[in-house]
Amino acid sequence: MISEDALVTAALAVRKHAVAPYSHFLVGSALETDSGEVFTGCNVENATYGLTVCAERIAIFKALSEGHRKFARIAVAADTDTLTPPCGACRQIIWEFCGDVPVVLVNLQDKRERFQMKELFPRAFDGSFLGGR
């Protein structure tokens, strides 16, 4: 496992690569695999907004596309006084692919909060509701 500081540093660094010409809301995320490898993502906006992809989902999809299936924790970095949690779509993706992992929220002043995913996404919908799975 890597240190929380290293995970947060990765999320803060990738945040600078966000493509947010409309909202100017830059978000970075760093996902740690169970083997200690880190995958990062930043938000990428589109003029239609509906095609925008969040930092958390990009980090998860990058890790999944490289064959990883077990994750230790995820960090989310944004420039807000009140720390920014994952949106609803990201909460669903985090739950479905990462499970009840620790989520570290951080801002540019290094204010941090830690949650278990089940705290952010109680009574989550997943494959267990699809009968027979």
N, CA, C and O atoms as CSV, one atom per row, in Angstrom:
chain,resi,resn,atom,element,x,y,z
A,1,MET,N,N,0.829,-1.189,0.000
A,1,MET,CA,C,0.000,0.000,0.000
A,1,MET,C,C,0.875,1.254,0.000
A,1,MET,O,O,1.950,1.273,0.598
A,2,ILE,N,N,0.412,2.271,-0.660
A,2,ILE,CA,C,1.107,3.550,-0.641
A,2,ILE,C,C,0.525,4.393,0.493
A,2,ILE,O,O,-0.518,4.050,1.049
A,3,SER,N,N,1.176,5.463,0.827
A,3,SER,CA,C,0.676,6.336,1.884
A,3,SER,C,C,-0.520,7.140,1.375
A,3,SER,O,O,-0.684,7.347,0.172
A,4,GLU,N,N,-1.341,7.584,2.310
A,4,GLU,CA,C,-2.452,8.456,1.938
A,4,GLU,C,C,-1.925,9.734,1.301
A,4,GLU,O,O,-2.512,10.239,0.344
A,5,ASP,N,N,-0.824,10.258,1.823
A,5,ASP,CA,C,-0.235,11.476,1.246
A,5,ASP,C,C,0.127,11.280,-0.220
A,5,ASP,O,O,-0.097,12.176,-1.033
A,6,ALA,N,N,0.681,10.127,-0.569
A,6,ALA,CA,C,1.049,9.861,-1.966
A,6,ALA,C,C,-0.196,9.779,-2.846
A,6,ALA,O,O,-0.187,10.266,-3.977
A,7,LEU,N,N,-1.260,9.172,-2.340
A,7,LEU,CA,C,-2.507,9.071,-3.104
A,7,LEU,C,C,-3.106,10.460,-3.319
A,7,LEU,O,O,-3.537,10.791,-4.423
A,8,VAL,N,N,-3.130,11.261,-2.270
A,8,VAL,CA,C,-3.658,12.626,-2.351
A,8,VAL,C,C,-2.806,13.468,-3.306
A,8,VAL,O,O,-3.349,14.236,-4.100
A,9,THR,N,N,-1.504,13.334,-3.236
A,9,THR,CA,C,-0.611,14.069,-4.138
A,9,THR,C,C,-0.915,13.729,-5.593
A,9,THR,O,O,-0.925,14.615,-6.447
A,10,ALA,N,N,-1.159,12.470,-5.876
A,10,ALA,CA,C,-1.496,12.049,-7.246
A,10,ALA,C,C,-2.811,12.671,-7.694
A,10,ALA,O,O,-2.926,13.118,-8.835
A,11,ALA,N,N,-3.807,12.705,-6.805
A,11,ALA,CA,C,-5.106,13.302,-7.155
A,11,ALA,C,C,-4.972,14.798,-7.393
A,11,ALA,O,O,-5.553,15.335,-8.336
A,12,LEU,N,N,-4.214,15.464,-6.549
A,12,LEU,CA,C,-4.010,16.906,-6.722
A,12,LEU,C,C,-3.247,17.212,-8.009
A,12,LEU,O,O,-3.555,18.189,-8.691
A,13,ALA,N,N,-2.266,16.398,-8.342
A,13,ALA,CA,C,-1.466,16.633,-9.549
A,13,ALA,C,C,-2.293,16.445,-10.814
A,13,ALA,O,O,-2.220,17.271,-11.724
A,14,VAL,N,N,-3.075,15.377,-10.886
A,14,VAL,CA,C,-3.841,15.118,-12.105
A,14,VAL,C,C,-4.982,16.122,-12.276
A,14,VAL,O,O,-5.440,16.356,-13.395
A,15,ARG,N,N,-5.437,16.710,-11.182
A,15,ARG,CA,C,-6.484,17.733,-11.235
A,15,ARG,C,C,-6.090,18.858,-12.192
A,15,ARG,O,O,-6.951,19.441,-12.851
A,16,LYS,N,N,-4.819,19.159,-12.270
A,16,LYS,CA,C,-4.324,20.236,-13.131
A,16,LYS,C,C,-4.520,19.931,-14.617
A,16,LYS,O,O,-4.440,20.835,-15.449
A,17,HIS,N,N,-4.775,18.671,-14.954
A,17,HIS,CA,C,-4.977,18.283,-16.353
A,17,HIS,C,C,-6.450,18.272,-16.750
A,17,HIS,O,O,-6.781,17.959,-17.894
A,18,ALA,N,N,-7.330,18.609,-15.820
A,18,ALA,CA,C,-8.767,18.594,-16.123
A,18,ALA,C,C,-9.082,19.491,-17.317
A,18,ALA,O,O,-8.444,20.523,-17.529
A,19,VAL,N,N,-10.066,19.075,-18.076
A,19,VAL,CA,C,-10.554,19.849,-19.220
A,19,VAL,C,C,-11.932,20.361,-18.830
A,19,VAL,O,O,-12.936,19.665,-18.981
A,20,ALA,N,N,-11.963,21.595,-18.322
A,20,ALA,CA,C,-13.209,22.151,-17.786
A,20,ALA,C,C,-13.426,23.578,-18.287
A,20,ALA,O,O,-13.492,24.512,-17.488
A,21,PRO,N,N,-13.538,23.753,-19.619
A,21,PRO,CA,C,-13.657,25.100,-20.167
A,21,PRO,C,C,-14.988,25.787,-19.861
A,21,PRO,O,O,-15.100,27.003,-20.015
A,22,TYR,N,N,-15.986,25.037,-19.436
A,22,TYR,CA,C,-17.310,25.610,-19.189
A,22,TYR,C,C,-17.529,25.894,-17.708
A,22,TYR,O,O,-17.927,27.000,-17.344
A,23,SER,N,N,-17.276,24.921,-16.860
A,23,SER,CA,C,-17.507,25.092,-15.424
A,23,SER,C,C,-16.286,25.645,-14.693
A,23,SER,O,O,-16.420,26.258,-13.634
A,24,HIS,N,N,-15.110,25.431,-15.250
A,24,HIS,CA,C,-13.848,25.793,-14.598
A,24,HIS,C,C,-13.700,25.081,-13.251
A,24,HIS,O,O,-12.979,25.551,-12.371
A,25,PHE,N,N,-14.381,23.952,-13.098
A,25,PHE,CA,C,-14.357,23.148,-11.877
A,25,PHE,C,C,-13.439,21.955,-12.113
A,25,PHE,O,O,-13.842,20.952,-12.702
A,26,LEU,N,N,-12.204,22.078,-11.648
A,26,LEU,CA,C,-11.189,21.061,-11.892
A,26,LEU,C,C,-11.206,20.028,-10.771
A,26,LEU,O,O,-11.144,20.372,-9.590
A,27,VAL,N,N,-11.292,18.760,-11.156
A,27,VAL,CA,C,-11.321,17.663,-10.183
A,27,VAL,C,C,-10.285,16.627,-10.598
A,27,VAL,O,O,-10.112,16.333,-11.781
A,28,GLY,N,N,-9.604,16.085,-9.602
A,28,GLY,CA,C,-8.665,14.997,-9.828
A,28,GLY,C,C,-9.000,13.832,-8.924
A,28,GLY,O,O,-9.536,14.012,-7.830
A,29,SER,N,N,-8.683,12.648,-9.383
A,29,SER,CA,C,-8.936,11.457,-8.584
A,29,SER,C,C,-7.774,10.488,-8.744
A,29,SER,O,O,-7.166,10.389,-9.810
A,30,ALA,N,N,-7.481,9.781,-7.668
A,30,ALA,CA,C,-6.442,8.754,-7.694
A,30,ALA,C,C,-7.002,7.502,-7.038
A,30,ALA,O,O,-7.511,7.548,-5.917
A,31,LEU,N,N,-6.904,6.390,-7.743
A,31,LEU,CA,C,-7.437,5.099,-7.307
A,31,LEU,C,C,-6.275,4.159,-7.054
A,31,LEU,O,O,-5.421,3.967,-7.920
A,32,GLU,N,N,-6.245,3.577,-5.874
A,32,GLU,CA,C,-5.198,2.622,-5.537
A,32,GLU,C,C,-5.728,1.205,-5.678
A,32,GLU,O,O,-6.785,0.869,-5.143
A,33,THR,N,N,-4.985,0.379,-6.401
A,33,THR,CA,C,-5.358,-1.027,-6.538
A,33,THR,C,C,-4.912,-1.788,-5.297
A,33,THR,O,O,-4.162,-1.269,-4.471
A,34,ASP,N,N,-5.379,-3.012,-5.181
A,34,ASP,CA,C,-4.975,-3.824,-4.026
A,34,ASP,C,C,-3.490,-4.146,-4.028
A,34,ASP,O,O,-2.938,-4.529,-2.997
A,35,SER,N,N,-2.834,-3.993,-5.179
A,35,SER,CA,C,-1.391,-4.236,-5.252
A,35,SER,C,C,-0.572,-2.953,-5.083
A,35,SER,O,O,0.655,-2.991,-5.171
A,36,GLY,N,N,-1.246,-1.808,-4.837
A,36,GLY,CA,C,-0.549,-0.554,-4.604
A,36,GLY,C,C,-0.299,0.290,-5.832
A,36,GLY,O,O,0.331,1.344,-5.741
A,37,GLU,N,N,-0.785,-0.157,-6.991
A,37,GLU,CA,C,-0.643,0.652,-8.205
A,37,GLU,C,C,-1.692,1.762,-8.181
A,37,GLU,O,O,-2.791,1.569,-7.661
A,38,VAL,N,N,-1.357,2.912,-8.738
A,38,VAL,CA,C,-2.267,4.057,-8.716
A,38,VAL,C,C,-2.666,4.433,-10.137
A,38,VAL,O,O,-1.827,4.544,-11.031
A,39,PHE,N,N,-3.963,4.626,-10.320
A,39,PHE,CA,C,-4.520,5.113,-11.585
A,39,PHE,C,C,-5.204,6.437,-11.293
A,39,PHE,O,O,-5.959,6.562,-10.329
A,40,THR,N,N,-4.930,7.424,-12.139
A,40,THR,CA,C,-5.491,8.751,-11.920
A,40,THR,C,C,-6.483,9.106,-13.004
A,40,THR,O,O,-6.512,8.502,-14.076
A,41,GLY,N,N,-7.297,10.104,-12.698
A,41,GLY,CA,C,-8.249,10.623,-13.680
A,41,GLY,C,C,-8.596,12.057,-13.339
A,41,GLY,O,O,-8.552,12.460,-12.177
A,42,CYS,N,N,-8.941,12.823,-14.362
A,42,CYS,CA,C,-9.424,14.189,-14.173
A,42,CYS,C,C,-10.727,14.321,-14.955
A,42,CYS,O,O,-10.989,13.564,-15.889
A,43,ASN,N,N,-11.523,15.282,-14.558
A,43,ASN,CA,C,-12.777,15.474,-15.275
A,43,ASN,C,C,-12.522,16.039,-16.665
A,43,ASN,O,O,-11.604,16.832,-16.873
A,44,VAL,N,N,-13.356,15.612,-17.615
A,44,VAL,CA,C,-13.261,16.059,-19.000
A,44,VAL,C,C,-14.658,16.480,-19.430
A,44,VAL,O,O,-15.554,15.649,-19.576
A,45,GLU,N,N,-14.833,17.789,-19.630
A,45,GLU,CA,C,-16.143,18.330,-19.982
A,45,GLU,C,C,-16.379,18.329,-21.487
A,45,GLU,O,O,-15.452,18.256,-22.294
A,46,ASN,N,N,-17.643,18.413,-21.822
A,46,ASN,CA,C,-18.101,18.504,-23.195
A,46,ASN,C,C,-19.169,19.581,-23.241
A,46,ASN,O,O,-19.875,19.788,-22.254
A,47,ALA,N,N,-19.301,20.263,-24.352
A,47,ALA,CA,C,-20.275,21.353,-24.468
A,47,ALA,C,C,-21.698,20.901,-24.170
A,47,ALA,O,O,-22.524,21.713,-23.752
A,48,THR,N,N,-21.999,19.635,-24.373
A,48,THR,CA,C,-23.352,19.152,-24.091
A,48,THR,C,C,-23.555,18.810,-22.615
A,48,THR,O,O,-24.679,18.524,-22.200
A,49,TYR,N,N,-22.499,18.835,-21.828
A,49,TYR,CA,C,-22.473,18.444,-20.418
A,49,TYR,C,C,-22.842,16.982,-20.204
A,49,TYR,O,O,-22.240,16.323,-19.357
A,50,GLY,N,N,-23.807,16.457,-20.941
A,50,GLY,CA,C,-24.209,15.067,-20.783
A,50,GLY,C,C,-23.099,14.084,-21.130
A,50,GLY,O,O,-23.103,12.949,-20.652
A,51,LEU,N,N,-22.166,14.504,-21.942
A,51,LEU,CA,C,-21.051,13.640,-22.321
A,51,LEU,C,C,-19.817,13.873,-21.465
A,51,LEU,O,O,-18.771,13.271,-21.706
A,52,THR,N,N,-19.932,14.738,-20.470
A,52,THR,CA,C,-18.832,14.990,-19.545
A,52,THR,C,C,-18.572,13.728,-18.728
A,52,THR,O,O,-19.507,13.011,-18.372
A,53,VAL,N,N,-17.298,13.459,-18.432
A,53,VAL,CA,C,-16.936,12.309,-17.609
A,53,VAL,C,C,-16.155,12.823,-16.403
A,53,VAL,O,O,-15.244,13.641,-16.534
A,54,CYS,N,N,-16.526,12.331,-15.245
A,54,CYS,CA,C,-15.907,12.755,-13.991
A,54,CYS,C,C,-14.554,12.083,-13.771
A,54,CYS,O,O,-14.249,11.046,-14.360
A,55,ALA,N,N,-13.762,12.699,-12.914
A,55,ALA,CA,C,-12.416,12.218,-12.598
A,55,ALA,C,C,-12.433,10.799,-12.028
A,55,ALA,O,O,-11.607,9.968,-12.405
A,56,GLU,N,N,-13.369,10.523,-11.125
A,56,GLU,CA,C,-13.421,9.214,-10.484
A,56,GLU,C,C,-13.670,8.103,-11.493
A,56,GLU,O,O,-13.022,7.057,-11.455
A,57,ARG,N,N,-14.615,8.342,-12.397
A,57,ARG,CA,C,-14.932,7.317,-13.389
A,57,ARG,C,C,-13.762,7.091,-14.342
A,57,ARG,O,O,-13.492,5.954,-14.729
A,58,ILE,N,N,-13.069,8.151,-14.719
A,58,ILE,CA,C,-11.920,7.979,-15.602
A,58,ILE,C,C,-10.854,7.133,-14.920
A,58,ILE,O,O,-10.305,6.221,-15.538
A,59,ALA,N,N,-10.553,7.421,-13.657
A,59,ALA,CA,C,-9.544,6.638,-12.932
A,59,ALA,C,C,-9.957,5.165,-12.856
A,59,ALA,O,O,-9.137,4.276,-13.088
A,60,ILE,N,N,-11.213,4.911,-12.536
A,60,ILE,CA,C,-11.698,3.528,-12.421
A,60,ILE,C,C,-11.661,2.831,-13.774
A,60,ILE,O,O,-11.206,1.691,-13.867
A,61,PHE,N,N,-12.128,3.491,-14.815
A,61,PHE,CA,C,-12.156,2.862,-16.137
A,61,PHE,C,C,-10.738,2.586,-16.645
A,61,PHE,O,O,-10.502,1.569,-17.297
A,62,LYS,N,N,-9.795,3.484,-16.351
A,62,LYS,CA,C,-8.403,3.236,-16.735
A,62,LYS,C,C,-7.886,1.976,-16.046
A,62,LYS,O,O,-7.261,1.129,-16.684
A,63,ALA,N,N,-8.141,1.854,-14.758
A,63,ALA,CA,C,-7.676,0.678,-14.011
A,63,ALA,C,C,-8.333,-0.593,-14.523
A,63,ALA,O,O,-7.663,-1.610,-14.708
A,64,LEU,N,N,-9.633,-0.541,-14.749
A,64,LEU,CA,C,-10.343,-1.718,-15.261
A,64,LEU,C,C,-9.814,-2.114,-16.635
A,64,LEU,O,O,-9.653,-3.299,-16.926
A,65,SER,N,N,-9.545,-1.116,-17.481
A,65,SER,CA,C,-9.066,-1.419,-18.836
A,65,SER,C,C,-7.672,-2.028,-18.834
A,65,SER,O,O,-7.255,-2.636,-19.820
A,66,GLU,N,N,-6.955,-1.867,-17.732
A,66,GLU,CA,C,-5.623,-2.463,-17.590
A,66,GLU,C,C,-5.679,-3.798,-16.844
A,66,GLU,O,O,-4.642,-4.379,-16.525
A,67,GLY,N,N,-6.892,-4.282,-16.567
A,67,GLY,CA,C,-7.054,-5.609,-15.981
A,67,GLY,C,C,-7.199,-5.668,-14.476
A,67,GLY,O,O,-7.298,-6.758,-13.913
A,68,HIS,N,N,-7.215,-4.536,-13.817
A,68,HIS,CA,C,-7.345,-4.532,-12.354
A,68,HIS,C,C,-8.812,-4.702,-11.952
A,68,HIS,O,O,-9.718,-4.168,-12.591
A,69,ARG,N,N,-9.016,-5.460,-10.878
A,69,ARG,CA,C,-10.381,-5.724,-10.426
A,69,ARG,C,C,-10.563,-5.551,-8.918
A,69,ARG,O,O,-11.688,-5.614,-8.422
A,70,LYS,N,N,-9.475,-5.334,-8.190
A,70,LYS,CA,C,-9.563,-5.156,-6.740
A,70,LYS,C,C,-8.889,-3.840,-6.363
A,70,LYS,O,O,-7.771,-3.546,-6.786
A,71,PHE,N,N,-9.604,-3.056,-5.554
A,71,PHE,CA,C,-9.141,-1.712,-5.241
A,71,PHE,C,C,-9.131,-1.465,-3.738
A,71,PHE,O,O,-9.968,-1.985,-3.001
A,72,ALA,N,N,-8.162,-0.657,-3.298
A,72,ALA,CA,C,-7.959,-0.406,-1.874
A,72,ALA,C,C,-8.618,0.879,-1.394
A,72,ALA,O,O,-9.186,0.912,-0.302
A,73,ARG,N,N,-8.548,1.952,-2.208
A,73,ARG,CA,C,-9.144,3.243,-1.819
A,73,ARG,C,C,-9.050,4.215,-2.984
A,73,ARG,O,O,-8.359,3.979,-3.975
A,74,ILE,N,N,-9.779,5.326,-2.823
A,74,ILE,CA,C,-9.809,6.354,-3.861
A,74,ILE,C,C,-9.761,7.721,-3.200
A,74,ILE,O,O,-10.344,7.924,-2.135
A,75,ALA,N,N,-9.065,8.658,-3.836
A,75,ALA,CA,C,-8.994,10.041,-3.364
A,75,ALA,C,C,-9.613,10.951,-4.425
A,75,ALA,O,O,-9.479,10.713,-5.625
A,76,VAL,N,N,-10.294,11.998,-3.954
A,76,VAL,CA,C,-10.940,12.971,-4.835
A,76,VAL,C,C,-10.493,14.360,-4.391
A,76,VAL,O,O,-10.657,14.729,-3.228
A,77,ALA,N,N,-9.925,15.134,-5.329
A,77,ALA,CA,C,-9.397,16.462,-5.028
A,77,ALA,C,C,-10.112,17.532,-5.843
A,77,ALA,O,O,-10.278,17.400,-7.056
A,78,ALA,N,N,-10.534,18.601,-5.155
A,78,ALA,CA,C,-11.173,19.737,-5.818
A,78,ALA,C,C,-10.853,21.006,-5.027
A,78,ALA,O,O,-10.478,20.945,-3.856
A,79,ASP,N,N,-11.006,22.145,-5.681
A,79,ASP,CA,C,-10.718,23.435,-5.052
A,79,ASP,C,C,-11.994,24.021,-4.470
A,79,ASP,O,O,-12.550,24.978,-5.006
A,80,THR,N,N,-12.452,23.439,-3.369
A,80,THR,CA,C,-13.662,23.908,-2.694
A,80,THR,C,C,-13.414,23.954,-1.195
A,80,THR,O,O,-12.669,23.131,-0.663
A,81,ASP,N,N,-14.031,24.908,-0.512
A,81,ASP,CA,C,-13.895,24.971,0.950
A,81,ASP,C,C,-14.586,23.783,1.600
A,81,ASP,O,O,-14.024,23.124,2.474
A,82,THR,N,N,-15.818,23.517,1.161
A,82,THR,CA,C,-16.526,22.329,1.605
A,82,THR,C,C,-16.097,21.208,0.676
A,82,THR,O,O,-16.286,21.301,-0.537
A,83,LEU,N,N,-15.525,20.156,1.228
A,83,LEU,CA,C,-14.947,19.096,0.394
A,83,LEU,C,C,-15.992,18.467,-0.516
A,83,LEU,O,O,-17.143,18.271,-0.127
A,84,THR,N,N,-15.569,18.159,-1.727
A,84,THR,CA,C,-16.467,17.690,-2.776
A,84,THR,C,C,-16.509,16.167,-2.837
A,84,THR,O,O,-15.502,15.533,-3.153
A,85,PRO,N,N,-17.664,15.572,-2.538
A,85,PRO,CA,C,-17.783,14.117,-2.652
A,85,PRO,C,C,-18.091,13.717,-4.094
A,85,PRO,O,O,-18.447,14.565,-4.913
A,86,PRO,N,N,-17.955,12.436,-4.403
A,86,PRO,CA,C,-18.320,11.971,-5.746
A,86,PRO,C,C,-19.805,12.232,-6.042
A,86,PRO,O,O,-20.642,12.190,-5.140
A,87,CYS,N,N,-20.116,12.498,-7.306
A,87,CYS,CA,C,-21.512,12.678,-7.718
A,87,CYS,C,C,-22.227,11.323,-7.656
A,87,CYS,O,O,-21.600,10.297,-7.393
A,88,GLY,N,N,-23.515,11.328,-7.895
A,88,GLY,CA,C,-24.295,10.093,-7.832
A,88,GLY,C,C,-23.826,9.026,-8.806
A,88,GLY,O,O,-23.726,7.854,-8.440
A,89,ALA,N,N,-23.537,9.418,-10.047
A,89,ALA,CA,C,-23.075,8.441,-11.039
A,89,ALA,C,C,-21.743,7.833,-10.609
A,89,ALA,O,O,-21.533,6.629,-10.757
A,90,CYS,N,N,-20.850,8.656,-10.082
A,90,CYS,CA,C,-19.553,8.139,-9.627
A,90,CYS,C,C,-19.721,7.237,-8.411
A,90,CYS,O,O,-19.014,6.239,-8.276
A,91,ARG,N,N,-20.653,7.581,-7.527
A,91,ARG,CA,C,-20.889,6.721,-6.364
A,91,ARG,C,C,-21.338,5.334,-6.819
A,91,ARG,O,O,-20.910,4.324,-6.259
A,92,GLN,N,N,-22.189,5.288,-7.821
A,92,GLN,CA,C,-22.635,3.992,-8.337
A,92,GLN,C,C,-21.464,3.207,-8.917
A,92,GLN,O,O,-21.320,2.016,-8.640
A,93,ILE,N,N,-20.635,3.856,-9.710
A,93,ILE,CA,C,-19.485,3.185,-10.326
A,93,ILE,C,C,-18.479,2.747,-9.267
A,93,ILE,O,O,-17.969,1.628,-9.324
A,94,ILE,N,N,-18.190,3.617,-8.302
A,94,ILE,CA,C,-17.263,3.244,-7.232
A,94,ILE,C,C,-17.802,2.028,-6.488
A,94,ILE,O,O,-17.066,1.072,-6.241
A,95,TRP,N,N,-19.081,2.059,-6.130
A,95,TRP,CA,C,-19.662,0.943,-5.392
A,95,TRP,C,C,-19.593,-0.349,-6.200
A,95,TRP,O,O,-19.193,-1.394,-5.685
A,96,GLU,N,N,-19.983,-0.267,-7.461
A,96,GLU,CA,C,-20.062,-1.471,-8.276
A,96,GLU,C,C,-18.697,-2.091,-8.560
A,96,GLU,O,O,-18.570,-3.316,-8.580
A,97,PHE,N,N,-17.684,-1.269,-8.776
A,97,PHE,CA,C,-16.381,-1.805,-9.158
A,97,PHE,C,C,-15.357,-1.841,-8.020
A,97,PHE,O,O,-14.400,-2.613,-8.075
A,98,CYS,N,N,-15.550,-1.022,-7.001
A,98,CYS,CA,C,-14.574,-0.956,-5.904
A,98,CYS,C,C,-15.143,-1.447,-4.577
A,98,CYS,O,O,-14.387,-1.811,-3.676
A,99,GLY,N,N,-16.455,-1.461,-4.449
A,99,GLY,CA,C,-17.074,-1.892,-3.202
A,99,GLY,C,C,-16.959,-0.833,-2.114
A,99,GLY,O,O,-16.881,0.363,-2.396
A,100,ASP,N,N,-16.949,-1.285,-0.887
A,100,ASP,CA,C,-16.955,-0.394,0.268
A,100,ASP,C,C,-15.537,0.072,0.607
A,100,ASP,O,O,-15.026,-0.202,1.693
A,101,VAL,N,N,-14.911,0.777,-0.333
A,101,VAL,CA,C,-13.542,1.245,-0.141
A,101,VAL,C,C,-13.527,2.567,0.634
A,101,VAL,O,O,-14.526,3.285,0.655
A,102,PRO,N,N,-12.406,2.885,1.263
A,102,PRO,CA,C,-12.246,4.214,1.846
A,102,PRO,C,C,-12.192,5.269,0.736
A,102,PRO,O,O,-11.591,5.053,-0.317
A,103,VAL,N,N,-12.828,6.408,0.993
A,103,VAL,CA,C,-12.832,7.539,0.070
A,103,VAL,C,C,-12.225,8.724,0.817
A,103,VAL,O,O,-12.713,9.120,1.876
A,104,VAL,N,N,-11.159,9.283,0.257
A,104,VAL,CA,C,-10.488,10.438,0.857
A,104,VAL,C,C,-10.843,11.664,0.033
A,104,VAL,O,O,-10.567,11.713,-1.165
A,105,LEU,N,N,-11.452,12.651,0.672
A,105,LEU,CA,C,-11.766,13.916,0.013
A,105,LEU,C,C,-10.727,14.935,0.461
A,105,LEU,O,O,-10.363,14.973,1.637
A,106,VAL,N,N,-10.248,15.759,-0.463
A,106,VAL,CA,C,-9.209,16.730,-0.147
A,106,VAL,C,C,-9.401,17.992,-0.975
A,106,VAL,O,O,-9.927,17.942,-2.087
A,107,ASN,N,N,-8.966,19.133,-0.420
A,107,ASN,CA,C,-8.961,20.370,-1.193
A,107,ASN,C,C,-7.533,20.892,-1.314
A,107,ASN,O,O,-6.589,20.246,-0.859
A,108,LEU,N,N,-7.378,22.048,-1.922
A,108,LEU,CA,C,-6.042,22.578,-2.184
A,108,LEU,C,C,-5.329,23.050,-0.923
A,108,LEU,O,O,-4.114,23.247,-0.938
A,109,GLN,N,N,-6.070,23.232,0.167
A,109,GLN,CA,C,-5.464,23.622,1.438
A,109,GLN,C,C,-5.156,22.397,2.298
A,109,GLN,O,O,-4.817,22.532,3.473
A,110,ASP,N,N,-5.271,21.215,1.721
A,110,ASP,CA,C,-5.020,19.931,2.377
A,110,ASP,C,C,-6.004,19.626,3.503
A,110,ASP,O,O,-5.692,18.857,4.413
A,111,LYS,N,N,-7.188,20.227,3.441
A,111,LYS,CA,C,-8.262,19.810,4.345
A,111,LYS,C,C,-8.718,18.451,3.835
A,111,LYS,O,O,-8.929,18.281,2.634
A,112,ARG,N,N,-8.875,17.480,4.732
A,112,ARG,CA,C,-9.236,16.126,4.323
A,112,ARG,C,C,-10.371,15.564,5.172
A,112,ARG,O,O,-10.517,15.882,6.353
A,113,GLU,N,N,-11.158,14.728,4.532
A,113,GLU,CA,C,-12.162,13.922,5.220
A,113,GLU,C,C,-12.091,12.522,4.643
A,113,GLU,O,O,-11.795,12.339,3.462
A,114,ARG,N,N,-12.368,11.530,5.487
A,114,ARG,CA,C,-12.354,10.134,5.051
A,114,ARG,C,C,-13.699,9.503,5.342
A,114,ARG,O,O,-14.276,9.690,6.413
A,115,PHE,N,N,-14.185,8.756,4.372
A,115,PHE,CA,C,-15.453,8.049,4.504
A,115,PHE,C,C,-15.285,6.639,3.968
A,115,PHE,O,O,-14.443,6.396,3.103
A,116,GLN,N,N,-16.067,5.729,4.467
A,116,GLN,CA,C,-16.239,4.444,3.785
A,116,GLN,C,C,-17.297,4.684,2.718
A,116,GLN,O,O,-18.206,5.490,2.913
A,117,MET,N,N,-17.183,4.002,1.615
A,117,MET,CA,C,-18.121,4.208,0.519
A,117,MET,C,C,-19.564,3.998,0.977
A,117,MET,O,O,-20.455,4.718,0.527
A,118,LYS,N,N,-19.813,3.031,1.859
A,118,LYS,CA,C,-21.191,2.780,2.301
A,118,LYS,C,C,-21.782,3.975,3.047
A,118,LYS,O,O,-23.003,4.116,3.110
A,119,GLU,N,N,-20.931,4.842,3.615
A,119,GLU,CA,C,-21.426,6.066,4.254
A,119,GLU,C,C,-21.922,7.064,3.215
A,119,GLU,O,O,-22.895,7.780,3.448
A,120,LEU,N,N,-21.248,7.108,2.067
A,120,LEU,CA,C,-21.617,8.029,1.000
A,120,LEU,C,C,-22.731,7.480,0.114
A,120,LEU,O,O,-23.394,8.235,-0.598
A,121,PHE,N,N,-22.935,6.170,0.158
A,121,PHE,CA,C,-23.882,5.527,-0.756
A,121,PHE,C,C,-24.652,4.416,-0.036
A,121,PHE,O,O,-24.509,3.239,-0.369
A,122,PRO,N,N,-25.479,4.801,0.966
A,122,PRO,CA,C,-26.225,3.776,1.704
A,122,PRO,C,C,-27.294,3.125,0.822
A,122,PRO,O,O,-27.848,3.755,-0.079
A,123,ARG,N,N,-27.559,1.876,1.100
A,123,ARG,CA,C,-28.576,1.106,0.367
A,123,ARG,C,C,-28.320,1.143,-1.141
A,123,ARG,O,O,-29.226,1.392,-1.937
A,124,ALA,N,N,-27.091,0.895,-1.504
A,124,ALA,CA,C,-26.673,0.949,-2.907
A,124,ALA,C,C,-27.321,-0.166,-3.721
A,124,ALA,O,O,-27.573,-1.257,-3.210
A,125,PHE,N,N,-27.586,0.120,-4.979
A,125,PHE,CA,C,-28.075,-0.871,-5.934
A,125,PHE,C,C,-26.863,-1.500,-6.602
A,125,PHE,O,O,-25.959,-0.800,-7.059
A,126,ASP,N,N,-26.852,-2.828,-6.655
A,126,ASP,CA,C,-25.784,-3.518,-7.370
A,126,ASP,C,C,-26.316,-4.833,-7.934
A,126,ASP,O,O,-27.518,-5.094,-7.893
A,127,GLY,N,N,-25.424,-5.645,-8.451
A,127,GLY,CA,C,-25.813,-6.885,-9.106
A,127,GLY,C,C,-26.569,-7.852,-8.223
A,127,GLY,O,O,-27.260,-8.737,-8.726
A,128,SER,N,N,-26.449,-7.700,-6.902
A,128,SER,CA,C,-27.156,-8.624,-6.008
A,128,SER,C,C,-28.679,-8.496,-6.120
A,128,SER,O,O,-29.400,-9.404,-5.708
A,129,PHE,N,N,-29.171,-7.399,-6.664
A,129,PHE,CA,C,-30.613,-7.199,-6.829
A,129,PHE,C,C,-31.140,-7.753,-8.146
A,129,PHE,O,O,-32.346,-7.727,-8.391
A,130,LEU,N,N,-30.253,-8.249,-8.988
A,130,LEU,CA,C,-30.653,-8.682,-10.313
A,130,LEU,C,C,-31.062,-10.152,-10.358
A,130,LEU,O,O,-31.183,-10.722,-11.442
A,131,GLY,N,N,-31.270,-10.756,-9.232
A,131,GLY,CA,C,-31.762,-12.124,-9.170
A,131,GLY,C,C,-30.779,-13.153,-9.676
A,131,GLY,O,O,-30.370,-13.116,-10.837
A,132,GLY,N,N,-30.401,-14.068,-8.814
A,132,GLY,CA,C,-29.552,-15.159,-9.230
A,132,GLY,C,C,-28.088,-14.829,-9.360
A,132,GLY,O,O,-27.285,-15.710,-9.668
A,133,ARG,N,N,-27.720,-13.597,-9.135
A,133,ARG,CA,C,-26.307,-13.222,-9.257
A,133,ARG,C,C,-25.643,-13.214,-7.923
A,133,ARG,O,O,-24.451,-12.921,-7.828
